[in-house]
């Protein structure tokens, strides 16, 4: 499995700090200096965890059962891919009581 570099971690941190406070992706975490997997969290109400893995061609995001959710060459592209998943923003709004 590919490992995330410190530069990758810095980019992830910058990217997720740049999204609005009510964005569907509310946080991330990792363990170790060069982790093989990072966890992205969806909505503070439920804290669903999505594993992010680095691939030979970029990045891939999976659900809790290991099914692919999105992939992209760059982290910015991955964020756009996630934001374009139909119904994701709607379900986040329902979870937040909107």
N, C-alpha and C positions, 0 to 999 in steps of 0.2 A: 504494500500500500504506500502511496506517496505521502510525504509529510508536509505540513504547513511550515513555512519559514517565518521568522520574526517579521519580515516585510509583509507577508500575507496577513499575519495577525494584525499588524498596524493598519493595513488597508481595510480589513473587516471592521475594525474598531471605528475608523473614520467613516466608513460607509454607513454603518448602523447608527452612528451619532448624527448623521446628516438627515435621517428620515424624521418626519414629524412625530410628535409624541404619541399621536393616536394611530400610528402606522401598525399594520397587522403583525409585523415582525418587531417584537419589543425588546429583544436582547440576545446575547450569545455568551457562550462559555467554552473554555478549553482547559485541558489538563496537560501540563508539561510544557517544556520550552519549544518543542517541535512536534505537536500532536499529529496523529494520523486522522483524527476526526474532531470536528467542532460541532457544538450543538447550538442551533438557532431556536429561539422560543417564539411562539405565537400567542399573543394576547396575555396580558397579566392575569386575567380571570381564570384561565385554565392551564397556563404554562405548558402547552403541548411542546414537545421537544422534537426537532427535526435534525438528524445527523447530516452534516456537510462534509464531503470528502473531496480531496484533491485528486484529479485524474491526470492521465497523460495529456489530455486535450483541454484541461481547464478545471471545472468544478462541477460536482453533482450533489443534489439535495435529495434526501430520502425521507419517507414518513417513518412512523414508529415501527412498522412491520418490515422495513427495508425495501419498500417499493419506491422506484424512482418518481420524484415529484417534478424536478426541473434540472436542466444542465445548461452550462454556458462556458464560453472560453474565458470570460473575465468575471470578476465579482460584480461589477456594475451591470453586466449583461444578465447575470444570475438574478440580481434584484429585480430587473425589469421583467424577466421571465416569471418570477414568482408573483409579481404584481399583476401580471396579465392572466393568471389562472382564474377561470370563470368562477364566480361565486365566493372567492376567498375573502374579499373585502366585505361582502354581504354577511357572511357567516361570522366574521370578526365583529361587525357592528351588532349583530344579534347577541353575541356572547357578552358584549359590553353594555347591553341594555338599550341600545339606540333604536 
